[in-house]
Amino acid sequence: MTAGKRDFGKRIVVSLHDVTPRHFERLLRIDRFLENVGLGGCYSMLVVPNFWYRWPLREHRDFQAWLRARSDAGVEMVLHGYHHVDETSHPAAATRWKARVLTAGEGEFLGLGEPEAIRRLVLGRELLESIVGRPVLGFVAPAWLYGHAALRALGQLGFRFAEDHWRVWCPRTGATLARSPVVSYASRSSARIAGSLAWSRVARAALAPARVVRLAVHPHDFDESRLVGEIDRALRRFLAVRRPSLYRELAGQ
């Protein structure tokens, strides 16, 4: 393929995590940023129904109206947990490590039992569908962390797609829809910022053969100018040679 020529057989899926009224001003800024780099409405918002128990979507009509307008403009709405906070204990050492190292106490669906996972998934999907007036086909767990019970619940409820750090799959069938490591960023410490910058730069070249590249941004990424600059460079590089896409397209919807 000639350098700079877009290969329409290859895609980039961009997701905006932690969509909640708490971050409304940041989200407006990021939405404009994504439009300016060339995505328009072709990206996915990962919506939290009641962030940290303090930001219920039901009580923020202006935010609801904005979500509906962005959905009408083509932005894909995806359920992203329910409270985005982990309240469970983790007896297994490997799970405790994930809960402690891979997230700052926000792996909500890592330790939930199946009945509670089903309850939150049902309530969250119904709420988000009532706001945007469209079916919600997908779910992404906070911090991309799933327990076995959450995985079973997703399959039972018929979600068409889900993703973790390494792949996108169909919970109904177990089929893998795309496989590649997600490109994401972290702003919680200087070390995490440095690691994010390094991984993003490596990923631009390392993921060139991948059929689908996934790039995820979080509201607090845009509090750090170095991350904003790198996200801008990475997106423009990927978009020069890839077609922007949505999760639902990977699922054939």
SVG drawing of the C-alpha trace seen along z (x, -y; Angstrom):
<svg xmlns="http://www.w3.org/2000/svg" viewBox="-37 -22 45 41">
<polyline fill="none" stroke="black" stroke-width="0.4" points="0.0,0.0 1.3,-3.4 2.2,-5.5 -0.6,-7.9 -3.2,-6.0 -6.2,-4.8 -6.7,-1.0 -10.5,-0.5 -9.9,3.1 -8.3,1.9 -10.2,0.1 -9.7,-2.0 -12.3,-1.9 -12.1,-4.8 -13.8,-4.7 -14.4,-7.4 -14.7,-5.9 -16.3,-7.2 -19.1,-9.1 -20.9,-10.6 -22.3,-14.0 -19.3,-14.3 -17.0,-14.9 -19.5,-16.9 -17.1,-19.8 -14.2,-17.5 -16.5,-15.4 -17.6,-18.4 -14.0,-19.3 -13.1,-15.7 -16.0,-15.5 -14.8,-18.6 -11.3,-17.2 -12.4,-14.0 -14.3,-15.9 -11.3,-18.0 -9.0,-15.0 -11.5,-13.6 -13.7,-11.2 -16.9,-13.2 -19.6,-11.1 -17.8,-7.8 -16.7,-6.8 -18.1,-5.1 -19.2,-6.5 -18.9,-4.2 -21.7,-5.4 -21.9,-4.9 -25.5,-5.0 -24.6,-6.2 -20.9,-7.0 -19.6,-6.4 -23.2,-6.4 -23.1,-10.2 -23.8,-11.0 -27.1,-9.3 -28.0,-9.9 -31.7,-10.1 -31.1,-13.4 -29.2,-15.2 -31.6,-16.1 -29.2,-18.4 -26.7,-15.5 -29.4,-13.1 -30.3,-15.5 -26.6,-15.7 -26.3,-12.0 -29.4,-11.7 -28.1,-14.4 -24.7,-12.7 -26.4,-9.3 -28.6,-11.0 -25.3,-12.2 -24.0,-8.6 -22.0,-8.2 -22.4,-4.7 -23.6,-4.3 -22.1,-1.4 -22.9,-0.4 -19.9,-0.8 -20.6,0.8 -23.2,-0.7 -21.4,-2.5 -17.8,-2.1 -16.5,-1.2 -15.4,2.2 -17.1,3.1 -16.3,6.8 -13.6,8.8 -11.3,10.9 -10.1,14.2 -8.0,15.3 -4.5,13.8 -4.6,13.3 -7.9,11.4 -6.6,9.3 -3.6,8.4 -5.8,7.3 -8.1,5.2 -5.1,3.5 -2.7,3.0 -4.8,2.7 -7.3,0.1 -7.7,-2.3 -10.6,-0.4 -12.9,-0.7 -13.1,2.9 -16.8,3.1 -17.6,6.3 -14.5,8.3 -16.0,9.8 -19.8,9.5 -21.9,12.6 -24.1,13.6 -27.5,12.3 -26.1,8.9 -24.2,8.7 -27.4,9.5 -29.4,6.9 -26.9,4.1 -26.6,5.0 -30.4,5.1 -31.0,1.8 -28.2,0.0 -29.2,1.2 -32.8,0.2 -31.9,-3.2 -29.5,-4.0 -31.9,-2.8 -34.7,-5.0 -32.4,-8.0 -31.1,-7.6 -34.1,-5.8 -31.9,-3.1 -30.9,0.5 -27.7,0.7 -25.8,3.7 -22.6,3.7 -20.9,3.6 -17.4,2.8 -16.5,3.4 -14.8,0.7 -11.0,1.2 -11.7,4.0 -12.0,6.4 -14.6,9.3 -15.2,12.0 -16.6,15.4 -20.1,14.5 -20.1,11.3 -19.1,13.1 -21.9,15.6 -24.4,12.8 -23.4,11.0 -24.0,14.2 -27.4,14.8 -28.5,11.2 -27.7,11.4 -25.1,8.5 -23.7,8.4 -20.2,7.3 -17.8,6.8 -14.1,6.1 -11.2,6.5 -7.5,5.4 -6.8,8.0 -9.9,8.5 -13.5,7.7 -15.9,10.7 -19.6,11.7 -20.8,12.7 -23.7,14.6 -21.5,17.0 -18.0,16.5 -16.7,15.6 -13.7,13.2 -14.6,10.2 -11.2,8.5 -7.9,9.3 -5.2,6.7 -4.1,4.9 -6.0,1.7 -4.0,-1.5 -4.9,-3.5 -3.4,-6.1 -3.1,-6.7 -2.6,-10.0 -2.5,-9.0 1.2,-9.4 4.3,-10.5 5.4,-6.9 2.0,-6.0 2.1,-9.0 5.6,-8.0 4.5,-4.5 1.4,-5.6 3.5,-7.8 6.0,-5.0 3.3,-2.4 1.4,-4.8 4.5,-5.5 5.4,-1.9 1.8,-0.9 1.7,-3.2 4.2,-0.9 3.7,2.4 -0.1,2.5 0.3,1.7 -0.5,5.3 -3.6,5.5 -7.0,5.6 -8.5,3.6 -6.8,1.1 -8.6,-0.1 -7.8,-3.4 -9.4,-4.3 -9.4,-7.7 -10.5,-8.7 -11.6,-12.2 -8.6,-12.8 -6.2,-12.1 -7.2,-15.5 -5.9,-17.2 -2.3,-16.3 -1.0,-18.2 1.6,-15.6 -1.1,-12.9 -3.4,-15.2 -0.5,-15.8 0.3,-12.1 -3.4,-11.1 -3.7,-13.7 -0.6,-12.4 -1.6,-8.7 -5.2,-9.3 -4.0,-11.3 -1.5,-8.6 -4.0,-5.8 -6.8,-7.7 -4.4,-8.5 -4.4,-4.8 -7.5,-3.3 -11.2,-3.7 -13.0,-4.8 -15.4,-2.2 -17.8,-1.2 -18.0,1.9 -21.4,2.7 -19.8,2.9 -17.4,5.5 -20.4,7.5 -22.1,7.2 -24.8,4.9"/>
</svg>
